Amino acid sequence: MRVGLMVGSDKERPRADRLAGLLADGSAAEAAGFASFWMPQVPGYLDALTALAVLGQHTERIELGTAVVPIQPRHPLVMAQQALTIQAACGGRFTLGLGPSHHWIIEDQLGLSYDRPAALMRDYLEVIAAAFAGPGTVAVGNDSFRVNSPIDVTDDAAPPVLIAALGPTMLRIAGELTGGTILWMADERAIGDYVVPRITAAAERAGRTGIRVVAGVPVTLCADHEADAARAHASEVLGHAELSPNYLRLLEHGDAEDVGDTMAAGDEAAVRARLRRYRDAGVTDLAVRVVPFGATAAERAASRRRTQDFVASLLSELS
């Protein structure tokens, strides 16, 4: 299992420091030996694609990926142009993570349609695949897009594509058409009993191998008596599954009720054991989301450093 870090919005940093802070975080992750660095597109925050293009100029080895970028606001040909440009900026280390997002973002915040997201994803990937086969003319016609346009960005190999796949249809699409899936709010049982069998079967039917299962997992190293409070904190700042039916359907296949229940929290032995269980469930890539825990900014900063340093010490053990 490859181990990387996943970051989100950092509201404790002043706005003027957020991009510089992200670059520092990515460089530190590379120096610590992490295999990958994942950034979601958080509503209203730094643009993940732009930020990773810049980070590609500040790092040399680490894989850089979006986890994930919603497809509805960006035409697939525009997305392909951005992704190919980032691939060039990263020297071939970029992975494009895409997802259909959630109704409360696409409809309520952006005023766009959330109709038939799985069908849209399949049509979107058809355009992406054609664009990634270039340079040349992208000529695709399907139910969602009519594209007849040149693509002329780079001769370098196109980036791998992963998608957020929580339901059976999306898992089938992921296995058939992409390099794998990026998960959030999935515990070990949901991954081992539900996600891995379905995506693997779909990939095998399509003659595909090397399918990746990237699991975003929150982690807090703390005293054992603080673990329940840390899980409750994670659910408060990262969770609220009841707002997203997609997550609720995934949670039905495991034992977790919200994101805090997927968390590796507690002392060194507890965190190590939980991360091993994710590996044993079939996770190929662990994306650790460090959740600082403490009453003050100084305590949370110390918690972040302590947790990240401990996970870094497990890299060879978990591989």
N, C-alpha and C positions, 0 to 999 in steps of 0.2 A: 504494500500500500504506500503510495506516494503521499507525503504530508505537506500541505501548504497552508497559507493563511487567507482568511476572508475578512475584508474590512467593510465598514458601512459608513454612515454619516457620523462625523465626530463633532458633536455640538459643543464639546468643551473647548475646542480650539477656536480662537477668534477667526472670523471669516477670512481675514487677510492672511492667515497662516495655514489655511486648510490644504491648499495645493502643495505648498512646501512641506507640510507635515506628511501628506500622502507620499511624496517622493522620498522623504526620509524613512517612512515606514517600509516602503518597498525595497529600498536599498538595504535597510537593516534585516529584512526577511531574507534577502539574498545572502548577505554576509553570515547569517546564522545557519545557512544550509537548507532552508525550506525549498521545496521543489517548485512551488507555484504561489501566485499572489492573485486573488480573485476580488473583483469589485462589482457590486450590483449597481444598477441605475436606480438611485433613490430619488423619489419625486422631489424636485426643487433643489437638489444638492448638486455637487460637481458632476459634470458630464463624464460618465465612465469611459467612453471611447476616447475622448480627448485626453483625459487624465492618463490613461494607459499608454497612449502614443507618446506623451511627454516622459512618462516613467521608462519607456523603452530606451530613451536616450540616457538614462541615469543608471541603467543596469546592464548586465552582460550575459547572465546565465539563466535566470529564473523565468519560468513560464508566466505569462501575464494573460489573464482571462476575465471576461465579463460574466457575471453570475447573478442576474442576467440582464440583457437589454430588451425592453418590450418591443414587439414588432410593429404594432399598429401606428405609432407616430412617425415611422421612417419607412419610406418606400424601399423595397428590397434591393433595388439597384443602387440607391444611395447608401444603404447599409453595406453593400458589397464594396463600393468605392472606399468607404471609411475603413472597413476591415482590411482591405488590401493595402491601404496606406499605412495603417497601424502595423501590419505584418512587416512592411518595409522598414518602418521606424524601429521595430523591435528585433530586427534581424532574424525573423522567422520564429519568434517565441510567443506569438499571440494565438489565443484560442477564443473564438467567437461564441459566446453563450447567449442564446436567444430564448425568449419566452413570450407567451400570450398575455402575461400579467394577470390583473384581476379587474372585475367590473368596476370596483370603487375607484380605481385609478383611471382606467381607459374611458369609462362613461362619465363618472361623476366629476373627476378632476379635469380631464382633457376634452370631454364632449364628443368622443369618437364612438364608433360602433364596437360592441363586444359580441357581435353575432357570430356564431359558429367558429370559435377560436381555433379548434383543431383543424378544421378544413382550411382556414386561413393559413395556419402554420404549414400545412402540406404545400399549398400554392406558393407561399413565400419561399420555402426551401427550394422549390423548382427554379425560381428566378435566381436565388443565391448560387445554386449549383451551376447554372448556365454561366453566370458572371464569373465564377471562380474557375471555369474552364478556359477563360480567355488568356491573353487579349484577343479581341474580336468582337463580333456583333452578338448581342444578347437578343434572341428572338424567342419569346415565350408568350403563349396565350393560354390562360386557364380561367377558371371561374372568377378569380380575384384580380388578375393583372393582365394587361396587354402591353408587352414590352418589345420594342424594336429599337435598340440603342447600342452604341459602341461602348466597350470597356477597354481602357488602355492605361492601366496603372502601373503594373510591374510584371516582370517575367518570373519573379520568385514564386515558389509554391504557395498556394492559397492556405489560409489558416484552417485548422480543424473547426468543425461546428458541433456544438453540444446544445441540447435544448432542455428546458425545464419540463419534465414529464411526470405528472402526478397521477393521471388516470390511464386506463387501459388503452384508449385510442392514442394518446400522446406517447405512451411507452412503445406502442407498435411503430409509430412514426419515427421515434428516436432510434429504435433498433434497425429499421429498414433504410433510413435515409441519412443518419448522422453518425457521429462518432460516439454518442452516448448521451447520458443525462446528467443534469445538475439538480440536486435535491436540496430542499429545505423543509424542516419540520417532519422529517422521517426518522423514526427510531430503528433499532436493529431488526425487530421483527418485521416491520413494514418493508425494510430493504431486503432482508433475506428471504422472506416468504412470498413477497408480492412483486417488488420492483425487479430484482435480479432475474427471477424465472421468466417474467414476461418480456423484458427487454432482450434477454439472451435468446429466447425462442424466436423473437421477431428477427434478430440479427442473423441467426442461423438459417432461417427460411430465405433470407435475402442474400445469403452467402457472404456475410460480413463477419469479420473477426476483430478482436482488440477493442471491444466495446467498453467504454469507461462509465463508471458510476461514481460521480463526484458528490460527496455528501457534505453539506454545510452543517457543522456541529458546533454549538456554543460550548465554551470551556471556561471554567473558573477554578483556579487552585485556591483553596481556602481550608479553614478548619472544618472537620466533619460536622460539627454542630452548626456551622453556618451554611451548609449545603442547601437546605430547604429554602432559606432566605435568598440565596443566590439564584436558585431556580425560579422563585417567585419574581425576583427582579428581572431575570431574563425574559420571562413571559410578559412582564409589564412593558419593557422597552423594545422587545423584538417580536412579540407574539400577537395576541388577539386573533386567534384562528377563526373565531366566530364571524369575522368580517369577510372571510374568503372561503367560499364553498369548495374551491379546489383543494385547499389544505384540509378542510374537514373530511373530504372523501379519502384523502391519503391517510389521515389519522385513524380512520376506521380500520385500516389494515394492520395497525400496530397497537401498542399499549399506551402511547402518549396521548394527552389531551390538549397540550399546548407546547410551545417551543421549549419551555423550561424543562419539560419531561424528557426531552431528547438530549439534555445537557450532561456533559461530563463535569461534575462538581464534587468538591471535597478535597481530601488530602492526596498526596502523591499516589498512594496505592489505589484509591478510588478512581482518580482520573485515568491512570494507566489501564486499569481493568476495563473501564467503559470504552476507551478508545480501541482496545484490543477486540472488544465485542463488535464494534463497527467493522473492523478489518475482517473478522471471521464471518460476518454476515454477507460479505461480498463487495464491500466498498473498495474501489481501486484507487481513489483519490480522496483523501480527507482534507476538507477545507475548514480549518479551525477558526471559529469566530471567537476571539478572546472577549469576554464580557467582564470589564473591570467591576469590582465589588468593594464598596467602602462608603463611609459617610461623608468624606471630604474629597476634594479634587486630588489632594496629595495622596490620600489612601487609595483612591482609584488608580492613580498613575503607578503607584507601587504594585498594586494588584495586577495591572496589565503587564508590567515588566516581569514580575514573578511567574505569572502564568505562561507567558510566551517563552521565557527562558526554560521552564520545565518541559514544555512541549518540544522545544528544540533539542533537549537532552534525550528525547525518546525517538528521534528520527530513525536511527539505524535499527532500533528495537522493533519499530512498527513496520518497517519495510518488508 
